[in-house]
Amino acid sequence: MAQHPVHEPRYQVLAKMLGDLRKQKGMLQQDVADQLHRPQAFVSKYESGVRRLDMVEFLDVVAVLGADPIQLMKQFIAQTDKARTVRR
């Protein structure tokens, strides 16, 4: 049976990265949600891996967090490539 996309290990890495970045910026989930004009549950769900973000949502979240999306994706790729190497 195929794994549900939300449980894909790479997505869990991205969700953790976004949550860690928010905390590093000293922001609450509600702070991010307010700037996105979304409910706090939206932030909670993507950070916990219950909900996936599409590319436009990802860019909006990263902008609110004041991060460079290209740098964040480079970090993501480096982390997931390392994890993929360890699993083999």
N, C-alpha and C positions, 0 to 999 in steps of 0.2 A: 504494500500500500504506500502511495506517495505521501511525503510529508507535507502538511499544510504550510503554505508560504509564510505565514506569520511566525512559524516555529523554525524557519530556516536560520541556521546559526549566524549567517552574515547579517541578517536583519536584526538579530539580538545585539550584535556588536554595534550597529548603527544606533539602535535605541539607547544603548548604554552611553555611547559617545555624546548623544544629544542631551541626555539627562546630566551627565558629568559636566558638560559645557555650561548648561544652565546654572548648575550649582556653583561652578567656578566664577560665574558672572554675578553671583549673589542674588539670583532671581528666584522667586517662587514660581510654581506652575501657574498660579493665578496671574502673576505679572506677565508671563509670556502669553497666556490666554487672552488677557485684556488687550494687549497690543495686536494680537491676531484677530480680535473681535470674535473669539470662539469661547465656548465654555471650558472651564478648567479640566473637565473630564477628557476633552480632546487631547490635551497635553499629557495627562496621566496615561491615557490609552496608548499613545505612540511611544512614550517612555517605557512602559511596561511590556511592550511588544504585542498588545492586544489588537492594535490597529496599525496598518501600514500607512506611510506617507507617499503621495505621488510626488513627482519632481517639482511641481509648482509649490506644493505645500512645504516640501523640504527647503526650497529656496526662501520661502516666507519665514519659516522657523529660524533658519540660519541668519537671515537678515535681522530678525528681532534679537537674536543672541549676539549680534555684532561680530560675526565670524565670517571668514572668507570661505565660500562654498568649495572652491577649488582645493584649498589647503585641507579642508575637512575631508574631502573625498580622497585626497592623497593619503591622509592618515588612515582612513577607512580601508583603502586598498592595501596599504602596508600591513595593517593588523589582520585583515582577512587572508592575505597571502601567507603570512606567518602561521596563522591557525590552520590553513589548508595544508601547509608543509608538515606541521606537527601531526595532523591526522593521518597522513599517508604512511 
